Amino acid sequence: MANFSKPSVPQFSVDVYQNEYLPEGGREVNAIVTVTATGGGTVGTAVGASYAPGQGPAAGVAIMVDCSGSMDYPPTKMRNARDATAAAIDTLRDGTHFAVIGGTHVAKEVYPGGGRLAVADRSSREQAKQALRRLSAGGGTAIGTWLRLADRLLASADVTIRHGILLTDGRNEHESPEDLRAALDSCAGRFTCDARGVGTDWEVKEVTGIASALLGTADIVADPTALAADFTQMMETAMGKEVADVALRLWTPVGTAIKFVKQVAPTVEQLTDRRTEAGPRAGDYPTGSWGDESRDYHVCVEVPTAGLGQEMLAARVSLVVPQPDGSVQNLGAQGLIRAVWTDDMVASTSINPQVAHYTGQAELAQAIQQGLDLRKAGDMDGATAKLGRAVQLASASGNADTAKLLAKVVDVVDATTGTVRLKAKVEEADEMTLETRSTKTVRVKK
């Protein structure tokens, strides 16, 4: 007899950290907005657990596996990809809709076929794993076609959580960058997608660009034997998602403008240009799907000047989920960003610790990316300066993981001053790992 337990939906909360004091004539207000979802996520904890129909969040997952010719070099790569996909299928919750796509210069339905999704149970998992055995490598790479097929399949089922997992080992050589961009634009907001590069023959900016556009995670799996563990973890996280399409809604009063909005933890993600208008003086910024988790956002608001002693509401932050009928469900959490003008120099010049920390983390990500680009372009002095600054920022903020990755690309002479020497020989996997993980941040100790 199956044990049906009703999962709880997460409760959302919003906390705002800022220094609201501005000097006379001051116009820029910075705040860190922490969004936390708690009390949900119980559904994803039991692998293969059973839930009564309609009691778990209905989820659909499309797994896109690179089957291009390069997956045969070495032959173990394709076998590891099959094993990893099988492990992900074993992690699916009963009742989850799913499909497996084989990706080359065209996209093929590997399982179940017929333009639809299968429903996970013991029998369909077994059939899917049998179908995986027929996967073989051959052909080119056109990732946009994989994404468009995933979108069509995920749209075929009545599910609230739609998620993709994409694995590639090579560059997207059989379609133009414009084709891939068009595919990403058409899929954005329709499903989230985690992207993984296996080995070292793929393009970091392609893989991270896919994950960024589709609000998922990106990572390198340099050693193909580690794929199964990575796929299992990705699927467990996907199974823990309870609420899809959450948007950060910012309302601002007349004369006030949003300068930028970016996610700053757990990774740096620019959201400013993803705004959709939401009625008078309000805009929605997409954040994707949520389980039990917490994320931080940096919001910068430009306010009109005001006299000393005056105060105003610079922005109101809320969380909403768009509904099919065009209305929105408000998740009930709210935060206020304020501005107060003062002649107290100490109050108006002190930087809020949260804002300072995440400004440094965003600069760290940028310094790494610029440093590696300069190194590839042969500008060794420029690369040394940028990567030295990155070492300094990682050290100052306690970002030990990034500091370790940097130490594989540069010899650190003095971390405090950012004095480094470029290593003469760098393993390609080490450089790609640093670039892929450059946007990962550490949270400020509250």
VOPAGU-2260 file (C-alpha; in pm, 1 decimal, decimal comma):
REM VOPAGU-2260
SITE   aa  ch    i         X         Y         Z
SITE  MET   A    0       0,0       0,0       0,0
SITE  ALA   A    1     154,3     330,0    -105,9
SITE  ASN   A    2     201,6     588,3     162,9
SITE  PHE   A    3      54,5     914,6      29,2
SITE  SER   A    4     165,5    1224,6     215,8
SITE  LYS   A    5      42,2    1567,8     118,7
SITE  PRO   A    6     344,6    1787,6      46,3
SITE  SER   A    7     344,5    2140,2     183,6
SITE  VAL   A    8     388,0    2440,5     -41,6
SITE  PRO   A    9     679,9    2662,9      62,5
SITE  GLN   A   10     619,2    2985,0     252,5
SITE  PHE   A   11     810,4    3279,7     103,6
SITE  SER   A   12     969,0    3563,8     298,1
SITE  VAL   A   13    1150,8    3879,2     186,0
SITE  ASP   A   14    1421,2    4058,9     388,7
SITE  VAL   A   15    1578,8    4387,9     278,7
SITE  TYR   A   16    1932,9    4490,4     380,9
SITE  GLN   A   17    2036,4    4847,6     297,0
SITE  ASN   A   18    2171,8    5177,4     420,8
SITE  GLU   A   19    1872,2    5402,8     353,5
SITE  TYR   A   20    2061,8    5725,6     433,6
SITE  LEU   A   21    2160,2    5950,6     142,1
SITE  PRO   A   22    2364,0    6271,0     144,5
SITE  GLU   A   23    2208,9    6595,4      17,0
SITE  GLY   A   24    2160,5    6552,3    -359,8
SITE  GLY   A   25    2206,9    6174,3    -333,2
SITE  ARG   A   26    2001,4    5977,8    -585,4
SITE  GLU   A   27    2119,3    5614,9    -580,8
SITE  VAL   A   28    1974,3    5360,9    -338,0
SITE  ASN   A   29    2123,6    5009,5    -314,2
SITE  ALA   A   30    1962,8    4717,3    -134,4
SITE  ILE   A   31    2017,4    4343,2    -102,3
SITE  VAL   A   32    1685,8    4157,5    -109,2
SITE  THR   A   33    1695,7    3807,3      41,4
SITE  VAL   A   34    1414,1    3578,5     -73,5
SITE  THR   A   35    1366,2    3258,5     127,0
SITE  ALA   A   36    1128,6    2967,8      64,2
SITE  THR   A   37    1079,4    2728,4     357,7
SITE  GLY   A   38     851,9    2440,5     448,7
SITE  GLY   A   39     819,0    2296,5      98,0
SITE  GLY   A   40    1069,2    2072,3     -75,5
SITE  THR   A   41     945,9    1764,6     111,0
SITE  VAL   A   42     830,6    1606,4    -214,6
SITE  GLY   A   43    1175,3    1584,4    -365,8
SITE  THR   A   44    1331,0    1414,1     -67,1
SITE  ALA   A   45    1203,4    1063,2    -124,1
SITE  VAL   A   46    1350,1     913,3    -439,6
SITE  GLY   A   47    1094,4     700,6    -622,1
SITE  ALA   A   48     832,7     788,7    -357,1
SITE  SER   A   49     465,5     764,6    -446,9
SITE  TYR   A   50     223,5    1054,3    -422,0
SITE  ALA   A   51    -146,2    1054,5    -477,4
SITE  PRO   A   52    -249,5    1213,1    -808,6
SITE  GLY   A   53    -255,8    1588,7    -776,1
SITE  GLN   A   54     -76,9    1587,1    -439,2
SITE  GLY   A   55     276,2    1652,0    -562,0
SITE  PRO   A   56     354,2    1944,0    -791,4
SITE  ALA   A   57     303,1    1805,3   -1142,5
SITE  ALA   A   58     647,6    1805,7   -1303,3
SITE  GLY   A   59     783,8    1736,4   -1650,7
SITE  VAL   A   60    1152,5    1672,3   -1724,3
SITE  ALA   A   61    1327,5    1643,8   -2061,9
SITE  ILE   A   62    1681,4    1499,2   -2063,1
SITE  MET   A   63    1884,5    1603,3   -2369,8
SITE  VAL   A   64    2189,4    1380,8   -2430,4
SITE  ASP   A   65    2459,0    1474,8   -2682,1
SITE  CYS   A   66    2493,4    1185,9   -2930,9
SITE  SER   A   67    2724,5    1363,7   -3177,7
SITE  GLY   A   68    3023,2    1177,1   -3324,0
SITE  SER   A   69    3267,8    1322,9   -3070,5
SITE  MET   A   70    3086,9    1137,2   -2789,5
SITE  ASP   A   71    3267,9     824,3   -2916,3
SITE  TYR   A   72    3612,0     966,7   -2827,8
SITE  PRO   A   73    3685,6     797,4   -2595,0
SITE  PRO   A   74    3405,9     535,4   -2624,2
SITE  THR   A   75    3360,2     538,0   -2245,0
SITE  LYS   A   76    3214,7     891,4   -2276,4
SITE  MET   A   77    2892,3     770,2   -2441,5
SITE  ARG   A   78    2864,8     485,6   -2191,2
SITE  ASN   A   79    2905,3     728,7   -1900,9
SITE  ALA   A   80    2636,3     953,3   -2053,8
SITE  ARG   A   81    2396,2     656,5   -2083,6
SITE  ASP   A   82    2469,0     552,0   -1723,3
SITE  ALA   A   83    2419,0     908,6   -1599,7
SITE  THR   A   84    2084,7     937,7   -1780,6
SITE  ALA   A   85    1975,8     603,3   -1634,1
SITE  ALA   A   86    2070,5     728,6   -1285,4
SITE  ALA   A   87    1865,2    1045,8   -1343,2
SITE  ILE   A   88    1565,6     836,0   -1456,2
SITE  ASP   A   89    1593,3     627,6   -1136,2
SITE  THR   A   90    1574,3     952,1    -936,6
SITE  LEU   A   91    1242,0    1058,6   -1093,6
SITE  ARG   A   92     948,9    1073,3    -855,7
SITE  ASP   A   93     658,7     842,4    -947,2
SITE  GLY   A   94     406,6    1037,6   -1155,7
SITE  THR   A   95     666,4    1274,2   -1303,7
SITE  HIS   A   96     631,4    1319,2   -1680,6
SITE  PHE   A   97     958,7    1268,4   -1866,3
SITE  ALA   A   98    1130,2    1218,0   -2200,3
SITE  VAL   A   99    1480,2    1144,9   -2327,1
SITE  ILE   A  100    1610,4    1329,1   -2635,0
SITE  GLY   A  101    1916,0    1227,0   -2838,8
SITE  GLY   A  102    2087,4    1537,5   -2973,6
SITE  THR   A  103    2298,0    1562,6   -3290,5
SITE  HIS   A  104    2252,9    1808,7   -3581,3
SITE  VAL   A  105    1887,1    1705,2   -3537,7
SITE  ALA   A  106    1691,1    1614,6   -3223,3
SITE  LYS   A  107    1543,6    1266,2   -3190,0
SITE  GLU   A  108    1292,4    1130,4   -2940,4
SITE  VAL   A  109    1467,8     836,9   -2771,1
SITE  TYR   A  110    1186,6     767,1   -2521,7
SITE  PRO   A  111     886,5     746,0   -2515,6
SITE  GLY   A  112     837,7     883,4   -2872,0
SITE  GLY   A  113     518,3     996,7   -3041,3
SITE  GLY   A  114     559,0    1361,2   -2941,3
SITE  ARG   A  115     462,7    1301,3   -2580,5
SITE  LEU   A  116     604,8    1246,9   -2231,3
SITE  ALA   A  117     600,3     917,1   -2037,4
SITE  VAL   A  118     480,6     903,1   -1677,1
SITE  ALA   A  119     741,2     769,6   -1435,2
SITE  ASP   A  120     671,3     437,3   -1267,5
SITE  ARG   A  121     866,7     113,4   -1235,8
SITE  SER   A  122     771,8      -5,0   -1584,2
SITE  SER   A  123     836,0     321,3   -1775,1
SITE  ARG   A  124    1172,1     370,1   -1599,7
SITE  GLU   A  125    1278,0      22,6   -1713,0
SITE  GLN   A  126    1159,7      85,2   -2071,8
SITE  ALA   A  127    1347,9     418,0   -2079,8
SITE  LYS   A  128    1668,7     251,0   -1963,5
SITE  GLN   A  129    1627,1     -18,0   -2233,1
SITE  ALA   A  130    1587,5     260,0   -2492,7
SITE  LEU   A  131    1910,1     424,7   -2367,4
SITE  ARG   A  132    2105,8     112,6   -2465,4
SITE  ARG   A  133    2030,0     192,4   -2829,2
SITE  LEU   A  134    2196,9     534,8   -2806,2
SITE  SER   A  135    2504,7     558,1   -3025,1
SITE  ALA   A  136    2731,3     843,0   -3129,8
SITE  GLY   A  137    2731,5     991,5   -3479,8
SITE  GLY   A  138    2646,2    1324,2   -3642,7
SITE  GLY   A  139    2690,8    1691,7   -3560,6
SITE  THR   A  140    2572,4    1935,7   -3293,9
SITE  ALA   A  141    2276,8    2177,6   -3320,8
SITE  ILE   A  142    2165,6    2248,1   -2963,7
SITE  GLY   A  143    1881,6    2482,0   -3063,4
SITE  THR   A  144    1698,2    2186,9   -3221,4
SITE  TRP   A  145    1730,8    1988,6   -2894,7
SITE  LEU   A  146    1585,7    2275,5   -2692,3
SITE  ARG   A  147    1293,6    2329,3   -2931,7
SITE  LEU   A  148    1201,5    1959,3   -2915,9
SITE  ALA   A  149    1226,8    1965,4   -2533,1
SITE  ASP   A  150     993,7    2268,4   -2532,3
SITE  ARG   A  151     736,2    2092,8   -2753,7
SITE  LEU   A  152     743,8    1777,3   -2541,7
SITE  LEU   A  153     723,0    1962,8   -2208,2
SITE  ALA   A  154     429,9    2168,1   -2341,0
SITE  SER   A  155     240,5    1847,1   -2429,3
SITE  ALA   A  156     164,5    1764,7   -2062,7
SITE  ASP   A  157     -39,7    1954,9   -1806,3
SITE  VAL   A  158     241,3    2015,8   -1557,1
SITE  THR   A  159     342,9    2316,7   -1347,3
SITE  ILE   A  160     717,6    2249,1   -1313,9
SITE  ARG   A  161     894,7    2213,8   -1651,6
SITE  HIS   A  162    1264,5    2133,5   -1643,3
SITE  GLY   A  163    1539,1    2037,0   -1886,5
SITE  ILE   A  164    1879,2    1874,3   -1834,0
SITE  LEU   A  165    2123,2    1921,0   -2122,8
SITE  LEU   A  166    2455,9    1744,8   -2169,6
SITE  THR   A  167    2702,2    1836,8   -2444,8
SITE  ASP   A  168    3066,3    1753,0   -2512,7
SITE  GLY   A  169    3132,7    1980,7   -2808,8
SITE  ARG   A  170    3079,4    2313,9   -2975,9
SITE  ASN   A  171    2749,3    2403,2   -3140,1
SITE  GLU   A  172    2893,1    2378,4   -3492,5
SITE  HIS   A  173    2590,9    2279,4   -3700,6
SITE  GLU   A  174    2373,7    2585,8   -3651,6
SITE  SER   A  175    2451,1    2957,2   -3630,7
SITE  PRO   A  176    2479,8    3145,1   -3299,2
SITE  GLU   A  177    2167,1    3333,1   -3414,2
SITE  ASP   A  178    1973,9    3002,1   -3444,2
SITE  LEU   A  179    2071,9    2904,4   -3089,1
SITE  ARG   A  180    1982,4    3252,2   -2959,2
SITE  ALA   A  181    1641,4    3235,4   -3131,3
SITE  ALA   A  182    1577,0    2891,9   -2975,2
SITE  LEU   A  183    1672,9    3023,3   -2630,2
SITE  ASP   A  184    1448,4    3327,5   -2674,2
SITE  SER   A  185    1153,9    3106,1   -2769,4
SITE  CYS   A  186    1213,7    2868,2   -2473,3
SITE  ALA   A  187    1281,3    3135,9   -2208,5
SITE  GLY   A  188    1007,6    3142,3   -1946,4
SITE  ARG   A  189     865,3    2811,3   -2073,6
SITE  PHE   A  190    1103,3    2576,4   -1892,5
SITE  THR   A  191    1417,1    2596,5   -1679,4
SITE  CYS   A  192    1728,9    2408,4   -1788,5
SITE  ASP   A  193    2051,5    2288,8   -1626,0
SITE  ALA   A  194    2341,1    2257,9   -1873,3
SITE  ARG   A  195    2656,5    2049,3   -1836,5
SITE  GLY   A  196    2972,4    2035,0   -2045,9
SITE  VAL   A  197    3156,5    1701,6   -2034,1
SITE  GLY   A  198    3528,0    1680,1   -2114,0
SITE  THR   A  199    3706,3    1992,0   -2244,6
SITE  ASP   A  200    3604,5    2031,5   -2611,2
SITE  TRP   A  201    3293,7    2244,8   -2552,6
SITE  GLU   A  202    3251,3    2622,8   -2537,9
SITE  VAL   A  203    3206,1    2764,7   -2184,5
SITE  LYS   A  204    3015,2    3074,2   -2298,4
SITE  GLU   A  205    2770,2    2854,5   -2494,4
SITE  VAL   A  206    2690,0    2625,8   -2201,7
SITE  THR   A  207    2672,0    2904,4   -1942,3
SITE  GLY   A  208    2462,6    3111,3   -2187,1
SITE  ILE   A  209    2206,3    2830,0   -2218,3
SITE  ALA   A  210    2175,1    2791,4   -1840,0
SITE  SER   A  211    2157,4    3167,5   -1790,7
SITE  ALA   A  212    1884,6    3221,2   -2052,3
SITE  LEU   A  213    1678,1    2935,6   -1906,0
SITE  LEU   A  214    1742,8    3021,0   -1537,6
SITE  GLY   A  215    1925,1    2694,0   -1462,3
SITE  THR   A  216    2271,9    2595,6   -1345,3
SITE  ALA   A  217    2584,0    2538,7   -1556,5
SITE  ASP   A  218    2887,5    2329,9   -1468,4
SITE  ILE   A  219    3177,3    2132,9   -1610,7
SITE  VAL   A  220    3210,9    1756,8   -1564,8
SITE  ALA   A  221    3573,9    1724,8   -1675,8
SITE  ASP   A  222    3583,9    1352,7   -1593,0
SITE  PRO   A  223    3294,4    1164,0   -1759,3
SITE  THR   A  224    3293,9     903,8   -1477,5
SITE  ALA   A  225    3150,7    1176,8   -1249,1
SITE  LEU   A  226    2841,2    1226,2   -1470,0
SITE  ALA   A  227    2611,3     981,4   -1288,3
SITE  ALA   A  228    2658,5    1152,7    -949,9
SITE  ASP   A  229    2607,6    1495,4   -1110,7
SITE  PHE   A  230    2291,7    1389,5   -1298,9
SITE  THR   A  231    2146,9    1229,7    -984,9
SITE  GLN   A  232    2202,7    1549,5    -786,0
SITE  MET   A  233    2051,3    1767,8   -1062,5
SITE  MET   A  234    1742,8    1546,8   -1077,8
SITE  GLU   A  235    1703,5    1543,6    -697,8
SITE  THR   A  236    1711,6    1924,3    -702,1
SITE  ALA   A  237    1457,2    1935,1    -987,1
SITE  MET   A  238    1230,1    1697,1    -793,8
SITE  GLY   A  239    1246,4    1933,9    -495,0
SITE  LYS   A  240    1103,0    2229,5    -689,9
SITE  GLU   A  241     751,3    2317,8    -573,8
SITE  VAL   A  242     663,1    2654,3    -727,4
SITE  ALA   A  243     738,4    2748,8   -1090,8
SITE  ASP   A  244     770,5    3087,7   -1262,6
SITE  VAL   A  245     819,6    3300,6    -952,1
SITE  ALA   A  246     880,4    3666,7   -1042,1
SITE  LEU   A  247    1032,6    3942,7    -831,0
SITE  ARG   A  248     787,5    4234,2    -872,7
SITE  LEU   A  249     925,1    4582,6    -813,9
SITE  TRP   A  250     688,2    4876,8    -778,8
SITE  THR   A  251     839,3    5226,5    -781,1
SITE  PRO   A  252     677,0    5565,8    -717,0
SITE  VAL   A  253     661,5    5846,4    -975,5
SITE  GLY   A  254    1003,1    5986,8   -1071,9
SITE  THR   A  255    1188,3    5675,5    -955,9
SITE  ALA   A  256    1364,2    5430,8   -1190,0
SITE  ILE   A  257    1519,7    5085,0   -1146,2
SITE  LYS   A  258    1888,9    5106,0   -1250,3
SITE  PHE   A  259    1956,4    4733,6   -1224,0
SITE  VAL   A  260    1840,3    4405,7   -1070,6
SITE  LYS   A  261    2076,1    4111,1   -1042,2
SITE  GLN   A  262    2078,5    3784,1    -855,2
SITE  VAL   A  263    2397,8    3778,2    -646,8
SITE  ALA   A  264    2367,9    3444,7    -460,6
SITE  PRO   A  265    2411,0    3155,7    -510,5
SITE  THR   A  266    2539,5    3286,1    -847,7
SITE  VAL   A  267    2562,4    3623,0   -1021,0
SITE  GLU   A  268    2285,8    3653,2   -1282,4
SITE  GLN   A  269    2189,4    3978,5   -1456,4
SITE  LEU   A  270    1808,8    4022,9   -1462,0
SITE  THR   A  271    1775,4    4392,0   -1555,8
SITE  ASP   A  272    1691,7    4341,5   -1924,4
SITE  ARG   A  273    1446,6    4058,2   -1850,9
SITE  ARG   A  274    1187,2    4291,8   -1702,2
SITE  THR   A  275     828,0    4259,1   -1819,1
SITE  GLU   A  276     591,1    4546,4   -1744,3
SITE  ALA   A  277     327,3    4465,9   -1483,0
SITE  GLY   A  278      90,2    4760,7   -1476,4
SITE  PRO   A  279     161,8    5121,9   -1380,4
SITE  ARG   A  280     519,4    5167,6   -1246,5
SITE  ALA   A  281     565,6    4794,6   -1175,3
SITE  GLY   A  282     788,3    4537,4   -1344,3
SITE  ASP   A  283     844,3    4163,5   -1302,8
SITE  TYR   A  284    1188,8    3998,3   -1306,0
SITE  PRO   A  285    1189,1    3618,0   -1358,7
SITE  THR   A  286    1355,5    3394,2   -1097,9
SITE  GLY   A  287    1248,5    3046,7   -1219,0
SITE  SER   A  288    1140,1    2753,2   -1000,6
SITE  TRP   A  289    1175,7    2728,4    -623,6
SITE  GLY   A  290    1201,9    2449,7    -365,1
SITE  ASP   A  291    1338,6    2493,1     -11,5
SITE  GLU   A  292    1608,8    2755,7     -71,3
SITE  SER   A  293    1723,2    3113,9     -28,1
SITE  ARG   A  294    1863,1    3356,3    -286,8
SITE  ASP   A  295    1994,3    3713,3    -273,0
SITE  TYR   A  296    1924,5    3993,8    -521,8
SITE  HIS   A  297    2093,3    4334,1    -558,3
SITE  VAL   A  298    1844,6    4608,5    -648,1
SITE  CYS   A  299    1968,2    4957,4    -740,7
SITE  VAL   A  300    1708,3    5237,5    -758,5
SITE  GLU   A  301    1747,8    5595,7    -880,4
SITE  VAL   A  302    1530,5    5835,1    -682,0
SITE  PRO   A  303    1450,4    6205,0    -741,1
SITE  THR   A  304    1649,0    6447,0    -520,3
SITE  ALA   A  305    1481,0    6564,5    -201,4
SITE  GLY   A  306    1556,1    6798,3      87,8
SITE  LEU   A  307    1740,7    6702,9     406,8
SITE  GLY   A  308    1518,4    6524,3     656,2
SITE  GLN   A  309    1281,5    6398,7     387,8
SITE  GLU   A  310    1218,8    6028,4     336,8
SITE  MET   A  311    1043,8    5823,6      70,2
SITE  LEU   A  312     961,3    5469,2     -33,2
SITE  ALA   A  313    1206,9    5399,8    -316,9
SITE  ALA   A  314    1061,6    5060,4    -416,9
SITE  ARG   A  315     825,2    4790,8    -295,3
SITE  VAL   A  316     932,6    4429,9    -351,1
SITE  SER   A  317     681,9    4143,2    -376,7
SITE  LEU   A  318     671,5    3793,0    -522,3
SITE  VAL   A  319     414,6    3682,5    -778,8
SITE  VAL   A  320     337,2    3380,4    -995,4
SITE  PRO   A  321     164,3    3450,7   -1330,8
SITE  GLN   A  322    -153,7    3249,7   -1389,9
SITE  PRO   A  323    -277,5    3108,4   -1725,4
SITE  ASP   A  324    -569,5    3355,6   -1731,0
SITE  GLY   A  325    -334,2    3655,3   -1721,4
SITE  SER   A  326    -382,9    3726,9   -1349,6
SITE  VAL   A  327    -111,0    3672,9   -1087,8
SITE  GLN   A  328     -95,3    3488,1    -759,2
SITE  ASN   A  329      72,6    3702,7    -494,7
SITE  LEU   A  330     292,2    3489,8    -267,6
SITE  GLY   A  331     225,8    3720,5      25,3
SITE  ALA   A  332     583,8    3827,6     102,6
SITE  GLN   A  333     685,1    4193,0      77,6
SITE  GLY   A  334     986,8    4413,7     141,9
SITE  LEU   A  335    1036,2    4791,3     133,5
SITE  ILE   A  336    1340,4    4982,3       2,2
SITE  ARG   A  337    1363,2    5330,1     156,1
SITE  ALA   A  338    1552,1    5655,6     103,6
SITE  VAL   A  339    1618,3    5912,5     380,2
SITE  TRP   A  340    1820,4    6231,2     317,9
SITE  THR   A  341    2054,1    6338,3     598,8
SITE  ASP   A  342    2344,5    6575,3     666,8
SITE  ASP   A  343    2498,6    6313,9     900,3
SITE  MET   A  344    2811,7    6225,8     699,5
SITE  VAL   A  345    2877,5    5904,6     895,4
SITE  ALA   A  346    2524,3    5774,5     827,0
SITE  SER   A  347    2519,9    5868,2     458,7
SITE  THR   A  348    2866,7    5741,7     366,4
SITE  SER   A  349    2863,3    5402,0     541,4
SITE  ILE   A  350    2805,4    5111,9     301,2
SITE  ASN   A  351    2574,1    4833,4     414,7
SITE  PRO   A  352    2786,0    4516,5     469,9
SITE  GLN   A  353    2557,0    4303,1     250,1
SITE  VAL   A  354    2571,5    4553,7     -36,7
SITE  ALA   A  355    2951,9    4583,3      -4,7
SITE  HIS   A  356    2999,1    4205,1       1,4
SITE  TYR   A  357    2790,0    4135,3    -308,3
SITE  THR   A  358    2930,3    4430,0    -502,6
SITE  GLY   A  359    3268,6    4261,2    -445,4
SITE  GLN   A  360    3135,6    3919,2    -552,6
SITE  ALA   A  361    2995,8    4063,0    -877,9
SITE  GLU   A  362    3331,5    4233,9    -944,7
SITE  LEU   A  363    3509,9    3903,6    -870,0
SITE  ALA   A  364    3304,9    3719,1   -1136,4
SITE  GLN   A  365    3372,0    3995,9   -1389,8
SITE  ALA   A  366    3746,7    4009,1   -1312,3
SITE  ILE   A  367    3781,7    3631,9   -1369,0
SITE  GLN   A  368    3594,2    3640,4   -1700,3
SITE  GLN   A  369    3789,4    3944,3   -1826,5
SITE  GLY   A  370    4121,5    3797,1   -1707,1
SITE  LEU   A  371    4065,0    3466,9   -1886,5
SITE  ASP   A  372    3950,8    3645,7   -2206,0
SITE  LEU   A  373    4267,9    3861,9   -2199,6
SITE  ARG   A  374    4482,3    3550,8   -2142,1
SITE  LYS   A  375    4325,2    3381,8   -2446,8
SITE  ALA   A  376    4384,7    3700,0   -2649,2
SITE  GLY   A  377    4754,4    3697,1   -2554,0
SITE  ASP   A  378    4743,2    4010,2   -2331,6
SITE  MET   A  379    4941,1    3862,7   -2042,7
SITE  ASP   A  380    4985,3    4191,9   -1851,8
SITE  GLY   A  381    4611,9    4264,3   -1865,0
SITE  ALA   A  382    4530,1    3905,2   -1766,9
SITE  THR   A  383    4773,4    3920,9   -1471,5
SITE  ALA   A  384    4615,6    4245,2   -1345,2
SITE  LYS   A  385    4254,6    4116,0   -1370,0
SITE  LEU   A  386    4327,8    3771,4   -1222,7
SITE  GLY   A  387    4535,4    3936,2    -946,8
SITE  ARG   A  388    4235,4    4153,5    -859,1
SITE  ALA   A  389    4019,7    3838,0    -859,2
SITE  VAL   A  390    4258,6    3666,3    -614,2
SITE  GLN   A  391    4243,8    3974,9    -389,3
SITE  LEU   A  392    3860,3    3984,2    -394,7
SITE  ALA   A  393    3825,2    3607,3    -338,1
SITE  SER   A  394    4063,1    3627,7     -41,9
SITE  ALA   A  395    3894,5    3933,1     113,6
SITE  SER   A  396    3542,8    3785,3      85,4
SITE  GLY   A  397    3633,7    3435,3     204,0
SITE  ASN   A  398    3536,0    3274,4    -127,8
SITE  ALA   A  399    3764,9    2974,4     -70,6
SITE  ASP   A  400    3626,4    2764,8    -359,3
SITE  THR   A  401    3702,2    3034,7    -617,3
SITE  ALA   A  402    4041,4    3104,4    -456,4
SITE  LYS   A  403    4131,9    2734,1    -502,6
SITE  LEU   A  404    4029,3    2743,1    -870,1
SITE  LEU   A  405    4229,9    3064,1    -927,5
SITE  ALA   A  406    4540,0    2903,1    -773,3
SITE  LYS   A  407    4537,6    2646,4   -1055,8
SITE  VAL   A  408    4569,1    2924,2   -1315,7
SITE  VAL   A  409    4800,2    3170,2   -1135,9
SITE  ASP   A  410    5081,3    3143,5    -880,7
SITE  VAL   A  411    4969,1    3355,8    -585,2
SITE  VAL   A  412    5254,6    3566,8    -445,5
SITE  ASP   A  413    5039,4    3776,0    -207,2
SITE  ALA   A  414    4660,7    3728,2    -195,1
SITE  THR   A  415    4601,2    4042,3      15,5
SITE  THR   A  416    4753,6    4272,7    -246,0
SITE  GLY   A  417    4651,3    4056,8    -542,3
SITE  THR   A  418    5010,4    3998,1    -654,1
SITE  VAL   A  419    5016,9    3696,0    -887,7
SITE  ARG   A  420    5211,9    3540,3   -1175,4
SITE  LEU   A  421    5038,3    3359,9   -1461,6
SITE  LYS   A  422    5127,2    2990,4   -1467,3
SITE  ALA   A  423    5326,5    2893,8   -1778,1
SITE  LYS   A  424    5122,8    2575,2   -1826,5
SITE  VAL   A  425    4758,5    2545,4   -1727,3
SITE  GLU   A  426    4543,6    2234,3   -1766,1
SITE  GLU   A  427    4254,4    2309,5   -1999,9
SITE  ALA   A  428    4006,4    2153,5   -1755,9
SITE  ASP   A  429    4129,4    2385,5   -1475,6
SITE  GLU   A  430    4087,2    2697,9   -1688,6
SITE  MET   A  431    3739,7    2588,8   -1806,1
SITE  THR   A  432    3633,2    2503,2   -1449,8
SITE  LEU   A  433    3736,8    2850,0   -1329,9
SITE  GLU   A  434    3547,0    3017,0   -1615,5
SITE  THR   A  435    3233,6    2802,7   -1574,0
SITE  ARG   A  436    3217,8    2852,7   -1196,8
SITE  SER   A  437    3328,3    3217,6   -1194,6
SITE  THR   A  438    2976,7    3342,5   -1112,3
SITE  LYS   A  439    2938,8    3123,8    -800,1
SITE  THR   A  440    2934,7    3344,8    -490,6
SITE  VAL   A  441    2965,2    3299,0    -116,2
SITE  ARG   A  442    2688,1    3438,6     101,1
SITE  VAL   A  443    2757,3    3718,4     340,9
SITE  LYS   A  444    2769,7    3604,2     703,5
SITE  LYS   A  445    2459,6    3767,1     846,5
